[in-house]
Amino acid sequence: MTSPAEPSPATLEELRRVPVMEGIPDEVLEWFLARSDVVEYADGAVTMRTGDPIDHLLFILAGSGDFHMDVKGRLVHWFTFSQDPPTFGVGGVIPYSRLVNSPGWMYARGLLRVVRLHKVHFRELEQVSPELVQRLIATMTERARYFATRKIQEEKISALGKLAAGLAHELNNPAAAIQRTVTELSNRLERNYELTARLIESGMAADDVRRVNELVARAAEQAGGLQSGLTARMDLEDALKERLASRGVADPEALAETLVETGVNEEGLEEIYRAVEPERFPALMRWLCNILLSSRVIHEVGEASTRISALVNAIKSHVYMDRSHTRQPVTVHRGLDDTLTILNHKLRRKNIQVERNFEPSLPDLLGYGGELNQVWTNLIDNAIDAMGQEGRLRVTTCREGGAVRVTIADDGKGIPSEHLSQIFDPFFTTKQQGEGTGIGLDIVRQVVDHHHGEIRVNSVPGKTEFHVILPLSPPPTPDFHPDEEETV
């Protein structure tokens, strides 16, 4: 997309101002000008779009271009092409580059003037000026390093968003439960003043109250963890309701349900009835059931708060807070469990069953827990996305000699065979536009490489398996620097 006016040819002086051309002999510059052309873009003009072929080496003579990476269907500013670092006035494709198509959009800032050389001339350029080619490669490396850093940052932001969404979903239920139960408990405590006063007015002795409490506690203990079917529960509730009603107890249906939940059966109710005077029985049952309901509400608050605590601990463990960035013993099972806890909202929403096949004696491995949890998050999240409703996710661990194998399998639609060799490539994704960046599996590969491990994938319709093999004690490794992939 050029400006309407024909741009003037580039001059030697303009080329010399490009940082990478400093000190290059004039005959090389003249060779370059003889085989190139000049393009100009007005301020704000689109110079390229996602997917456009990249087949020219570009030198920026004036102005600059803002490059925006296409991430999940939205354009994110990545960096600016200008004569300053990290681009040093160089854009487009560079000798020995693997770049084929643009991964984003670029907009001109000010009047953007570039001189471009088609890649068909690269082989001749290597003969004309090996020095210039080496400078271009060095520039590509610098640009790629900057690009890799931005890519990691974007993936971390994406992963943080997933964690935050998962945590918000998981915290919402117990938080709402606490809010409901606290309101219910407040009402029960207020009601207890009235019921206690009526119990005292009926002439109930303290010894009678103690005796009833003992009977209820014994009934609950005898019931223990016994499970009864819905029909049996309903029949018992009906039986207790009839007995309560026959002895003058108001609202027997609600009281019968509470007694059954506590573990009181017909025999237990008869024991309570015989323990007090008949005329005091109705007041006692209303007071007792209110106390039992209050206890149940307190138990529910405790369960909800325990759930919140477990979630907080899971997220803290998942991101390895308060840990140094050095290699440490990593418990693989804990990382997998934390990840499944955080992604539980997605599993529930699609009614996906999780099958854990963990080797009990699996040893810890030496590695970077936060990085490995990023691997589990990406692989499990992708597996969930690949499945429809009521799928099955299988997570398996085992020891293989001096290594640990983690297999994450789903029964989704599978990965087309023609894509299997590409899924770990940067920006490659099989998801619909706006659903995936193609960054996740690239990061997975880099983390596995950082641990001197291996990742394999097998996929047919109805069964996809990712196998991650990690050595228990990998050799010393430098700090994590992902493979340097470049952009335009």
Secondary structure, DSSP 8 states (H G I E B T S, - for coil): ---SS------HHHHHTSGGGTT--HHHHHHHHHTEEEEEE-TT-EEE-TT-B--EEEEEEEEEEEEEEEETTEEEEEEEESSSTTTTTEEE--TT----B-SEEEEEEEEEEEEEEEGGGHHHHHHH-HHHHHHHHHHHHHHHHHHHHHHHHHHHHHHHHHHHHHHHHHHHHHHHHHHHHHHHHHHHHHHHHHHHHHHHHTT--HHHHHHHHHHHHHHHHHHTT----HHHHHHHHHHHHHHHHHTT-SSHHHHHHHHHHHT--HHHHHHHHHHS-GGGHHHHHHHHHHHHHHHHHHHHHHHHHHHHHHHHHHHHHHTTTT--SS-EEE-HHHHHHHHHHHTHHHHHHTT-EEEEE--TT---EEE-HHHHHHHHHHHHHHHHHH--TT-EEEEEEEEETTEEEEEEEE-SS---GGGTTTTTSTT---S-TTT--S-HHHHHHHHHHHTT-EEEEEEETTEEEEEEEEESS-----S---------
